Amino acid sequence: MTTTTDTAPAPGPRALTWARRRQAAGRFWRQYRAHRAGVAGLAVLAVIALTALAAPLLVGAGSQSVTTAPGSALESPSAEFPLGTDQFGRSLLALLVWGTRVSLTVGLLAAFLSVAIGTLVGITAGHFKGWYGNVVMRITDWFLVMPTLVLAIALATVLSRSLWTTVLAIGVTTWPTTARLVRAQTLSVESRPYIERSKALGGGHGHIMSRHVLPNVMPLVLAQTTLVISTAILTEATLAFLGLGDPTIVSWGGLLQDAREAGAVSSGNWWYLAPPGLAIAVVALAFTLCGRTIESVLNPKLGVSR
């Protein structure tokens, strides 16, 4: 009598890859949550993101209307208006909640554009050495020494005033730092032996950059993205405060600009200035805490405190 034992089929390469990725993600989260500052920053961002998503349900798009403003101009905080009203009688709390959507959208899109440009420039400059790398890095150095805000103001002044202009102005002026970091990491990766083996086996430029270099620089890119987002939000607020943002949308920087025009500083209407300013500071700090924690987890040698 012959007995047979059923054996489970061996997992395929794709299943093994996903299993390793799940293990890496779980290990990353365990190390990340050991940092109290990073967890606090992530919690703050989660609350702000939920507020931005639920803004149409919480306050509605009608809260931006000047003609249907529910209060009188520059009312101080009260039970009806917890943060007071603006110069048109609109609830500042409703405007602050609605402005969360614009500020986060601009920050995320501008950071994505900036990091994408910086990653592309950094990888290609590190891979293609010689005249190409030298020319690209000299252009990067030129952007580095030029004041980012001045370049962003110049672009926002030349182009039409819109949300996409703000995103473009921030994205194309804040990429050099990412390019420098990615290039340095690319040079480190391409000095490893398996890159030489890949070239010996016929791996082309595209294969090496996409399959070997890019996965190794992605942790650095991820950490840099969180830091760029906070910079982008601050820059958007500055452009809006200077009157270079889209006047048809409500953002935190736009609220500060409206407060300045209404004379809130000289008249002592602190409720017009403090909430949007604090919101900008809290979001920038939260993204910075998350970015520092991600850097610490991905590179423990940095020694970022918990």
ABEGO torsion letter per residue (X at the ends): XBBBBBBBBBBBAAAAAAAAAAAAAAAAAAAAAABAAAAAAAAAAAAAAAAAAAAAAAAEAAAABAAABABBBGBBBBAABAAEBBAAGBBAAAAAAAAAAAAAAAAAAAAAAAAAAAAAAAAAAAABBEAAAAAAAAAAAAAAABBAAAAAAAAAAABBBBAAAAAAAAAAAAAAAAAAAAAAAAAAAAABAAAAAAAAAGBBAAAAAAAAAAAAAAAAAAAAAAAAAAAAAAAAAAAAAAGABBAABBBAAAAAAAAAAAGAAAAGBAAAAAAAAAAAAAAAAAAAAAAAAAAAAABAAAGBBX
